[in-house]
Amino acid sequence: MNPPIKELCGWGRHPVVRAEEREAEDLEGASANASLSRGLGRSYGDASLPAESGGPVLGTRRADRILSFDPETGVLRAEAGLSLRALNEIFPARGWATPVSPGTQYVTLGGMVASDVHGKNHHVAGCFGEHVRALRLRVGDGRVLEIDGASEPDLFRATLGGMGLTGHILEVELQLERIPTFWIWRRSERVRDLDELIASLRSASARSPFAAAWLDTTARRTSLGRGIVTSGRYAEPHEAPVAPPRLHERVAIPFDLPGWFVGPWSIRLFNLLYFRAHGARVREGVVHPQPFFYPLDAVQHWNRLYGRRGMVQYQCVVPVRDDLAIFRRLLEVVGRMGGASPVSVIKDCGAVGRGTLSFPMPGMTLALDLPYRPHRTEALIDALNELVIEAGGRIYLTKDALTRREDFVRMEPRLARWNELRRKWDPERRLTSALSQRLLDPAP
């Protein structure tokens, strides 16, 4: 008996589709009749949603077994549904951690591969895919393959950042990073404008493995780009508490708030209070890893703050060097078009990843959380994308919900090669998603 049709959405809660999701512990068997694998649904837009003509999606969260681990080398083999939260509960106390961590720990290993996630340390560690040793996946033609960068290099690279469309990821073999403790030595400072923010961020990236900056998108004129720059590293044993940090339970938003709750006035007030609360002095000291890596995880169902209309996240990367004009223009467009964001982050990016469609490139990335307002939000994304295309940048597919196909084709010269590889392994295009239908599939 098939499970009932239900409403599915990404973390941004836009769009929403009615579809069939089949949960399974045996991914190899269940993947034969699914059009897409879906982990914890934390991609923001439509990446984990089925296409209109697609079959059921396969929920992987129950397939979360650790298959092997070498405590000497840190090589982990696990099913694709293992969450980063579970990994963080088990391995840091043993001296190992994931070498790359995104902004939430409620993601699966399979999702981290499909998105080729990056973190605050991309400038030194690269994307998650740089640390993946091997994959087991069912490709679109039905075969189950064990692949790595030597046996099937093209398929392996196309799967890293391939949004789950080159095959159902069944197992992941990953090289963990040895760490002294899981506590974080953090440094943060408040800066007055964009010039100061970029200079401080570059300095932080040069001295620390983890660095990022929050900025106030409601600030104008001489305060444009003001924010808080945070950097850090794993604390040494003599700097940290003896006991390893315990992962905290979270408070929850129990219901959808009214749509006006997160609006221009409340975002402006929140940003002002957050900026001033830091104070003028530099802060340094040991902190818990959870608020450092995953600040939003402290509030369960925080996406309900945006109401039933939901939100979209927009993330772009541009090859910034010494000219900051592109970031000024991006922030000015956000301000002019009413795109105030309470969670806005700039990070340094390092080298291009080995994934065929991996997101980062040398430069800087800007991420915005935007309340979804029909027509207004689409117009803002169109305007931002035009600037990104002019600058030679691109967007992050895992965050996207509104980019137009013609704009994505202009910013992504690698798409034709990726589609060529996808056709080789899935000639009948059995693996599809709402994202691929909107952006990636060749135009009809």
Number of C-alpha atoms within 10 A of each C-alpha: 3 8 11 10 13 10 10 20 22 24 24 29 22 20 20 16 19 14 21 20 25 19 19 17 16 13 24 16 10 18 28 18 14 22 26 29 34 27 26 18 22 21 25 24 28 31 31 30 30 31 23 13 11 19 19 22 27 25 25 30 21 16 22 18 15 16 12 11 17 11 14 7 12 19 18 19 20 22 27 31 30 25 24 20 14 14 17 18 13 13 18 21 17 15 17 23 23 20 21 22 21 19 18 17 19 17 23 27 26 30 29 25 26 28 28 30 24 24 23 28 26 28 25 16 19 25 34 29 26 19 19 21 18 20 26 20 25 22 23 26 17 16 12 18 15 16 16 18 15 10 11 12 13 16 23 24 22 25 30 30 29 23 29 26 28 31 31 31 31 25 26 26 22 23 23 23 16 18 19 16 24 28 26 24 20 22 19 21 19 25 22 17 19 20 15 16 23 23 13 22 21 18 13 22 24 14 12 20 17 26 29 24 26 24 29 27 27 26 20 14 8 10 15 20 26 25 30 24 27 25 25 25 19 21 20 16 12 9 14 21 14 10 10 15 18 13 12 11 10 11 12 13 14 11 12 16 15 13 17 13 14 21 17 17 12 14 19 19 13 17 23 15 11 16 20 13 10 15 12 12 9 12 13 14 13 18 20 18 18 22 14 19 18 15 12 17 20 16 13 14 17 17 19 22 20 23 19 17 19 22 26 27 25 25 22 22 25 24 19 20 9 7 9 12 11 16 21 15 13 18 24 20 17 21 17 11 14 17 25 27 26 25 17 21 21 25 26 29 28 18 15 17 23 19 25 21 25 27 26 29 22 19 18 22 25 21 20 22 20 25 27 22 14 9 9 12 19 16 13 18 22 15 15 20 24 15 17 22 18 12 16 14 24 24 24 20 27 26 25 21 26 22 18 14 16 10 16 18 17 15 19 16 11 12 19 14 12 21 17 12 19 24 14 15 18 19 13 10 17 21 27 29 28 21 23 20 19 18 21 19 17 13 9 3
